[in-house]
């Protein structure tokens, strides 16, 4: 299978390619004109051939435009397209909160549903609404298995899994099971008046003193939730804190805020490119889990 990709996912595409020695990275041109418009051209024969397209649809909007143009070019060239979206953007905008708002996730999934594809792959969907809007026509990859394999290399004695909200409880439970950890703690939040930030966070147990804590979440946006969680855990007396993210950082600012917390570990996957290089972050590739899913399909 030939692998095509948007520029932000060259590294992930290369990693997947190494696991498929019989396959190769696609030959194509993608460039931007002076007026900001994108140009795409496939420069190899893909007629009646199955290909893989790797792309994200989160900001900036260029990601979505590049995906659509690459997909169109591949179809025009006669390819059979498998679509892999490691991180599905706009999932936080999955409902109307105030009058006149767009349901952004509905718009994005409608576009994706309109694309002619052989199979679609997503990683750790954040919103239950996303699963509904995608019409169940996809395979979802859970990166917790890959993260757990890395965490097993650490000293897990006297360890607790912590979830910063109810949405992370299911992930925390699975991670605890994979690591053989029996204790899970769930946080409760007090939101700021505008509902955008976290004013205070407390955990459902005060028995964390002297424990190692693995704090699991989907991704970091502004960093506020993680800051409050870490402050609460340290107040309780956690011995060490290991942040584990299913995706990663959406913005450089959020990443810098989390780095400044001086955590023992920051572990994440490569579904999102890092905003900048850092030796404080350990990245676990989801390439192996994806290739397993691809092989199972064939």
PyMOL commands that set and color helices and strands:
alter all, ss='L'
color gray80, all
select helices_A, chain A and resi 7-19+62-76+104-114+128-133+144-151+166-179+224-236+252-259+287-297
alter helices_A, ss='H'
color red, helices_A
select strands_A, chain A and resi 2-5+24-25+28-32+38-42+50-54+80-85+119-123+139-141+159-163+184-191+198-203+212-217+240-245+265-269+282-284
alter strands_A, ss='S'
color yellow, strands_A
deselect
rebuild
show_as cartoon
